[in-house]
């Protein structure tokens, strides 16, 4: 599909708006991105940003609990929200005729969510159960996104458990919730994105109608989460009672995603050269030829690319048999990185990876919900939603020399190594931070 023409403007209360009209299907996507993620949550309140995301679905001062769910689903739509390192998003996808309903719902909870002791206690329990399901009672739960950061990073924003420890969650108060909302959930700290079948004039009128009177509050000053890169190899170990096999995760600091996008993209291509498909270098050597591992992966970002500002993390993860040592895996990984650092990849190898990336981007952004969320997050993080439509071209422009330079930067003396050992007793302490 052709890239939609974007219209961008800002309301008097500071809300940034991105419109992406597209008449190919009679549906609309609406998202709101708030410039707050788990890196912004206060010390002693791990998991608070994610907890607050849950609270935003618990009604408002004008709508009862579950009304949001009922209004979207009765219109034939879907909805959700998610918490990331540097932002939290909320979205609906609905038939085009229900555009005003989606805008009303998002403006309504931006104006005044229903913060009650009952809702808070209920959602603390929901989040705790989510942690039990996804982390504490699951093989390789929290691997590597919860377990690796405290090895690689030293400051609370970068190192702490964004899912949250049970003790911190249980100590959250309504005053904490009100302060968090007042600080971060202002229109001046948010981006509204509308994509799909609508006219710009129609959308402008409806947005002004529903969001225009949301009171202005100044956006908080965004702190820098920068910290020095490691000056030597850092090691950590975690015993996982549910893991059937040992595993290892390597974490490296990446180029600044915002101010050095070309360097960041070179790391994305490097990840593809290393582990994308059976023909990739680490798959060929460590899975097929030797073999040393049963699973290998590499990627940019602990959740994926383009989800965080600096600092961000390049990861390599491997699950290996008991008889293979961590050092054997590390030696093979380092040798393959050294080969790439010394000799850039061949043109055919590079084009295969960039073509896959381009196809993946086009396929993903052909989905209305993915396109809506991508436009909102890029407007928030990069100040330029249109960058979404230039990513494939920029990825294809990454040179073999840039990939080689990216490999050269992944040195043993500036990385974190997290070792997962199968065992028992590590997660018996319910609610401890992993």
PyMOL commands that set and color helices and strands:
alter all, ss='L'
color gray80, all
select helices_A, chain A and resi 38-40+48-55+67-74+96-112+117-136+149-152+156-159+166-170+174-184+187-189+200-211+261-275+281-289+326-342+347-365+368-382+385-396+400-409+412-414
alter helices_A, ss='H'
color red, helices_A
select strands_A, chain A and resi 6-10+16-21+27-34+78-83+88-95+190-196+234-240+246-253+295-300+313-320+415-422
alter strands_A, ss='S'
color yellow, strands_A
deselect
rebuild
show_as cartoon
